[in-house]
Amino acid sequence: MMLILNKMVTRNLLCLSIGLLGCSSLFAANYYRYENDEGRKVMTQTMPPQFVHKGYEILNEKGRVLEVIPRALTQEELNALTQQEKDKLNAQEQAARDKRLLSIFSSPHDAERARDRKLEAIDVYINVTRGNISKLQGDFDEAQARAAERERAGQTVQDFLVEKMDSLRRQMDQARESIVEKEAEKEEIRKEYQVDIDRLKYLVDLRNKAIEQRQSIK
């Protein structure tokens, strides 16, 4: 039974991996390389807001650096600036962020589609994991029933059966934990993209107003 289960789990994970690779080839995504709390360089598809102040690099799917975002100034460095310099610096940083945003997405709808693709990929993983949990639960119930039957008959439950139930229980716990983590990741993706979507709406509206103004002058 365990051999069959392992083959089924391996097959499901292989299918998931192939599906996700297919998605990445169709929808090329940017990556972010930054320094974590332990001082190590890491690369992810989302930029955790708690590390933005350290500066980061934006790379394409081939690992080519598209843009380098410098670290934020320290409080001492900021205090040394005049208000005019601060305003200029803030404007330059915002302009750089806007330029990067518009180079990735041409409209809010583009950002929404990119967000939805990421969420759908995570949902695929969650659904496969839930299916694996269901299979594991079925095997656990079967093993538990066999153990209970032996106990009712006054027989000792074999060690291999106890070990099997422990293993199945651990696998189910790990799978459930991974689902919780993926659900949290979905929420972070929604928050991150909503900031970009709101900014894109503002930039597109600003651009449209500028076009209308030029046309009215003509």
C-alpha positions, -999 to 999 in steps of 0.1 A, spaced: 0 0 0 28 24 9 46 17 -24 14 26 -43 9 57 -22 45 69 -28 41 63 -66 8 83 -66 23 112 -46 54 113 -68 33 113 -99 11 141 -86 41 162 -76 58 155 -110 26 167 -128 25 198 -107 62 206 -114 56 202 -151 25 224 -150 43 251 -131 73 250 -155 48 253 -183 33 284 -167 67 300 -162 76 296 -198 43 312 -209 44 340 -184 79 352 -178 82 368 -144 107 391 -128 127 381 -97 140 401 -68 174 396 -52 179 411 -17 196 405 16 177 388 43 179 392 81 208 368 82 229 388 57 225 362 29 215 371 -7 182 354 -16 160 356 -47 122 353 -48 93 363 -72 79 387 -46 97 415 -28 90 413 10 83 449 22 104 445 53 136 442 32 129 470 7 149 496 27 180 475 23 179 479 -15 175 451 -40 180 440 -76 153 432 -102 162 403 -125 145 386 -155 139 349 -157 173 344 -172 191 360 -142 199 393 -160 198 423 -138 172 448 -151 175 474 -124 192 481 -91 172 498 -64 196 514 -39 191 511 -1 171 537 18 191 564 36 196 561 73 180 585 97 213 603 102 217 607 64 182 620 61 187 645 89 216 659 70 195 667 40 176 700 35 139 698 29 144 707 -8 169 679 -12 146 655 6 117 664 -17 140 660 -48 152 626 -35 117 614 -28 106 625 -63 135 607 -79 128 575 -60 91 576 -69 99 583 -105 123 553 -105 96 531 -90 70 543 -115 94 537 -144 100 502 -132 63 496 -127 54 508 -162 82 487 -177 65 456 -162 28 464 -166 13 486 -192 -20 489 -174 -37 479 -141 -53 450 -159 -19 436 -168 -10 437 -131 -43 420 -122 -37 392 -147 -2 387 -134 -15 385 -98 -42 360 -108 -17 338 -126 4 336 -94 -27 329 -73 -39 302 -97 -5 284 -96 -6 284 -58 -42 271 -59 -30 242 -82 -4 233 -55 -30 235 -27 -55 213 -46 -29 186 -53 -17 187 -17 -53 184 -4 -57 154 -27 -26 138 -12 -39 145 23 -71 127 14 -52 96 2 -30 97 33 -60 99 55 -76 69 38 -44 49 44 -43 61 80 -79 51 86 -72 16 72 -41 11 93 -59 24 124 -88 0 118 -64 -29 115 -47 -19 148 -81 -16 165 -92 -50 152 -60 -66 167 -66 -49 200 -102 -61 202 -89 -96 195 -64 -93 224 -35 -92 201 -5 -69 201 -4 -42 174 27 -48 152 55 -23 154 54 -17 116 17 -8 118 24 17 146 53 32 126 31 34 95 4 54 113 30 77 128 45 83 94 11 89 78 2 113 106 35 133 101 30 135 64 -5 148 68 6 174 93 34 186 70 10 188 41 -15 208 61 13 232 73 23 237 37 -12 247 28 -13 272 56 20 287 43 7 289 7 -25 306 19 -4 332 37 17 336 5 -15 343 -15 -25 370 9 10 387 6 7 385 -32 -27 402 -31 -14 430 -8 18 435 -29 -1 436 -62 -28 459 -49 -2 486 -42 10 483 -78 -25 483 -92 -35 514 -73 -4 532 -84 -9 521 -120 -44 534 -120 -31 568 -108 -3 569 -135 -26 558 -163 -52 585 -152 -24 611 -151 -12 601 -186 -47 602 -200 -53 637 -186 -20 649 -201 -31 635 -235 -65 652 -233 -48 685 -223 -25 683 -254 -54 675 -277 -74 705 -263 -45 728 -270 -44 717 -306 
